[in-house]
């Protein structure tokens, strides 16, 4: 598994352990005590490194190419997924996937950004950057869920909405603004989770929810660290500094009242154990849905409105 720069001591020690195990097997020499010593050292090293991550290092983990994406979570958490397509205005946007599914015995609507694993799929998915038709499709599915009294589960993972000329000509800003307004009136429980990148309006365009969660190594920000660094310092090299001042980690967002919960990840990040993080997220979502289902629709909408009106209020 390819490591990030700050993970080099871990990957080097893992490689050393693997070489020692291979040597032991080939030469039939018992070096189990040495292997055990190195494995204990590795565990302590992981706790030390992953327990003290900087905001920029969390951004790097949020972008890890092997991190689980929306379709991975759908396969691990849900059954009977049936994907739905199109905005009935222009086209199908594959940067956002939507569909009916079952969360255990509960029927739900799942909506989320989807990135690609290779260049071909990334081009097909537009690197998880949705066009206006993607946001219109998502809103159409939310309103469909409301019609059938189904909860909506949203998985956010995008660097931002696509800023290209075609997207702007087709009303990118208007599509996102419409979603921000209309999601306030979708009379069914909505639980959103940032599973990787939560970039700007591209994330918020499907992020107006009764409960907003962020995975431990995900980020949620008004702008990317690189974009902020380019504006404030005129240099992308200042991205690590920008990540710190943006307060984009789950811990900071929770303190500011922007999100409702930070979902813990396996040591080393979600990509280290997709099954484990999927199970943790599944239980988190089920807990929130149980709490929300006890509210009447009027109370649900009132609480959702007040939740977002309070963001940024001090004193």
C-alpha positions in Angstrom: 0.0 0.0 0.0 1.5 3.3 -1.1 2.3 5.6 1.9 2.2 9.3 2.3 5.3 11.3 3.2 4.6 11.3 6.9 3.9 7.6 6.8 7.4 6.7 5.6 8.7 5.5 9.0 5.7 3.2 9.2 6.0 1.8 5.6 9.8 1.3 6.1 9.2 -0.7 9.3 6.4 -2.7 7.7 8.7 -3.5 4.8 11.5 -4.6 7.2 9.1 -6.9 9.1 7.9 -8.5 5.8 11.5 -9.0 4.7 12.3 -10.6 8.1 9.3 -12.9 7.8 10.3 -14.0 4.3 13.9 -14.6 5.4 12.6 -16.7 8.3 10.5 -18.8 6.0 13.2 -19.3 3.4 16.0 -20.1 5.7 13.9 -21.9 8.3 15.4 -19.8 11.1 13.3 -18.9 14.1 13.3 -15.1 14.4 9.8 -14.8 15.8 11.0 -12.9 18.9 12.6 -10.2 16.7 9.5 -10.1 14.5 7.4 -9.6 17.6 9.6 -6.9 18.8 9.4 -5.0 15.5 5.6 -5.5 15.4 5.2 -4.0 18.8 7.5 -1.1 17.8 5.3 -0.6 14.7 2.1 -0.4 16.7 3.6 2.2 19.0 4.9 4.1 16.0 1.4 4.1 14.4 -0.2 5.4 17.6 2.4 8.1 17.9 2.1 9.3 14.2 -1.7 8.9 13.7 -2.5 10.2 17.1 -0.8 13.5 16.4 -1.8 14.3 12.8 -1.7 17.9 11.6 -4.7 19.3 9.7 -2.7 19.1 6.5 -1.9 15.5 7.1 -5.6 14.8 7.6 -6.3 16.5 4.3 -3.7 14.2 2.7 -5.5 11.1 4.2 -8.9 12.5 3.0 -7.5 12.4 -0.5 -5.8 9.0 -0.3 -6.4 7.2 -3.6 -7.3 4.0 -1.8 -9.8 5.6 0.6 -13.3 4.1 0.3 -15.7 6.1 -2.0 -19.4 6.3 -2.0 -20.0 3.2 -4.1 -17.7 1.3 -1.7 -19.8 2.3 1.3 -23.0 1.4 -0.6 -21.6 -2.1 -1.3 -20.5 -2.5 2.4 -23.4 -0.9 4.2 -26.5 -1.3 2.1 -28.4 -4.0 0.2 -30.8 -3.9 -2.8 -29.2 -0.7 -4.2 -31.0 0.5 -7.4 -29.3 3.4 -9.0 -31.4 6.2 -10.5 -30.2 8.6 -13.2 -30.7 12.0 -14.8 -32.0 15.4 -13.8 -34.8 15.4 -16.5 -33.4 18.7 -17.8 -30.0 18.2 -19.4 -28.1 15.0 -18.7 -26.8 12.3 -16.4 -23.9 13.4 -14.1 -21.9 10.5 -12.9 -20.0 12.6 -10.3 -23.1 12.0 -8.1 -24.7 8.7 -7.6 -28.2 8.3 -6.3 -30.6 5.4 -5.7 -32.9 3.4 -3.5 -31.4 1.0 -1.0 -32.0 -0.9 2.2 -30.1 -0.1 5.4 -30.8 -3.4 7.2 -34.6 -3.5 7.0 -35.1 0.2 6.4 -35.7 1.6 2.9 -33.7 4.7 2.2 -32.5 7.0 -0.5 -28.7 7.2 -0.9 -26.9 10.1 -2.6 -23.2 10.7 -2.8 -20.2 12.1 -4.8 -18.2 9.4 -6.6 -14.6 9.7 -7.6 -12.7 7.3 -9.9 -9.9 4.8 -9.1 -8.0 5.4 -12.3 -7.7 8.0 -15.0 -10.4 6.6 -17.2 -13.0 6.4 -14.4 -11.9 9.8 -13.0 -12.7 11.3 -16.3 -16.0 9.6 -16.4 -16.8 10.7 -12.8 -15.2 14.1 -13.4 -13.0 13.6 -10.4 -16.1 13.8 -8.1 -16.8 17.4 -9.2 -20.5 17.7 -10.0 -22.1 19.8 -12.8 -25.4 21.6 -12.3 -27.2 18.5 -13.6 -25.7 16.5 -10.7 -27.1 18.8 -8.1 -30.5 18.9 -9.9 -30.5 15.1 -10.0 -29.7 15.0 -6.2 -32.5 17.4 -5.4 -35.0 15.4 -7.6 -34.1 12.2 -5.7 -34.5 13.9 -2.3 -38.0 15.1 -3.3 -38.7 11.6 -4.5 -37.7 10.2 -1.2 -39.9 12.7 0.6 -42.9 11.5 -1.5 -42.3 7.9 -0.4 -41.4 9.0 3.2 -37.9 7.6 3.0 -34.9 8.9 4.9 -32.1 10.4 2.8 -28.5 9.4 3.5 -25.8 11.6 1.9 -22.1 10.8 1.5 -20.0 13.9 0.6 -16.6 13.6 -1.1 -15.7 16.3 -3.6 -12.9 18.9 -4.0 -15.7 21.2 -5.1 -18.3 21.8 -7.8 -17.0 21.8 -11.3 -16.0 25.3 -12.3 -15.8 24.9 -16.1 -17.4 27.2 -18.6 -20.2 24.7 -19.6 -21.2 24.2 -15.9 -21.4 28.0 -15.4 -23.4 28.4 -18.6 -25.9 25.8 -17.3 -26.3 27.6 -14.0 -23.9 26.0 -11.5 -24.3 28.7 -8.9 -28.1 28.7 -9.3 -28.3 24.9 -9.0 -26.4 24.9 -5.8 -28.3 27.9 -4.4 -31.6 26.1 -5.2 -30.5 23.0 -3.4 -29.6 25.0 -0.3 -33.0 26.5 -0.2 -35.1 23.4 -1.2 -33.3 21.0 1.1 -34.6 23.1 4.0 -38.1 22.0 3.0 -37.5 18.3 2.3 -39.8 16.8 4.9 -38.0 13.6 5.7 -34.9 12.9 7.9 -31.6 13.7 6.2 -28.2 12.5 7.5 -25.1 13.7 5.7 -21.5 12.5 6.2 -18.3 13.9 4.8 -16.3 10.7 4.0 -13.3 12.4 2.3 -13.1 15.9 0.9 -15.8 18.4 1.7 -15.0 21.2 -0.6 -16.9 24.5 -0.6 -20.3 24.8 -2.3 -19.8 21.5 -4.1 -20.1 19.8 -0.7 -22.7 22.1 0.8 -24.9 21.7 -2.3 -26.0 18.3 -0.9 -25.0 19.0 2.7 -28.1 20.7 4.2 -29.1 17.9 6.6 -30.6 17.3 10.1 -27.3 15.6 11.1 -23.9 16.4 9.6 -21.1 14.0 10.5 -17.4 14.1 9.4 -15.1 11.1 9.3 -12.0 11.5 11.5 -9.6 12.1 8.6 -12.0 13.9 6.3 -12.2 17.7 6.0 -15.0 20.2 5.4 -14.1 23.7 4.3 -15.2 26.8 2.4 -12.1 26.5 0.2 -9.3 24.0 -0.4 -6.0 24.6 1.5 -4.2 25.2 -1.9 -6.9 27.7 -2.9 -6.6 29.6 0.4 -2.8 29.6 0.2 -2.9 31.0 -3.3 -5.2 33.9 -2.2 -3.5 34.7 1.1 0.1 34.0 0.4 0.2 33.8 -3.4 1.8 30.4 -3.1 0.4 26.8 -3.1 3.4 25.8 -0.9 1.7 27.4 2.0 -1.2 24.9 1.8 -0.2 23.2 5.2 -0.4 26.6 6.9 -3.8 27.3 5.2 -5.1 23.9 6.4 -4.3 25.0 10.0 -6.0 28.4 9.9 -9.1 27.1 8.0 -10.2 24.9 11.0 -11.3 22.2 8.6 -10.9 19.1 10.6 -13.8 17.3 12.3 -12.5 18.2 15.8 -12.5 22.0 15.0 -15.8 21.8 13.1 -17.4 20.1 16.1 -16.1 22.8 18.5 -17.6 25.5 16.3 -21.0 23.8 16.1 -20.8 23.3 12.3 -21.1 19.5 12.5 -22.8 17.1 14.9 -20.3 14.3 15.2 -16.8 13.1 14.3 -16.9 9.5 13.2 -13.7 7.6 14.3 -11.7 5.8 11.7 -9.4 2.7 12.0 -5.8 3.6 13.0 -4.1 4.8 9.8 -7.3 5.9 8.0 -10.4 4.5 6.5 -8.5 2.8 3.6 -6.7 0.6 6.2 -10.0 -1.2 7.0 -12.9 -0.3 4.7 -15.2 -2.9 6.3 -14.5 -1.6 9.8 -15.2 2.1 9.0 -18.3 1.1 7.0 -19.7 -0.8 10.0 -18.9 2.2 12.3 -20.6 4.6 9.9 -23.6 2.4 9.5 -24.2 2.2 13.2 -23.7 6.0 13.5 -26.3 6.7 10.7 -28.8 4.2 12.2 -28.5 5.9 15.5 -29.2 9.4 14.0 -32.1 8.1 11.9 -33.7 6.6 15.0 -33.5 9.9 16.8 -34.8 11.9 13.9 -37.7 9.5 13.1 -39.2 10.3 16.5 -39.8 13.9 15.4 -42.8 15.2 13.5 -42.1 16.7 10.0 -42.8 20.2 11.3 -40.4 19.8 14.2 -37.8 18.2 11.9 -37.9 21.2 9.4 -37.9 23.7 12.3 -34.8 22.1 13.9 -33.0 21.9 10.5 -33.6 25.6 9.8 -32.4 26.6 13.3 -29.4 24.4 13.1 -28.1 26.2 10.0 -29.2 29.7 11.2 -27.0 29.3 14.3 -23.8 28.7 12.3 -21.4 31.6 12.8 -23.4 33.1 15.7 -21.2 34.0 18.6 -22.0 35.0 22.2 
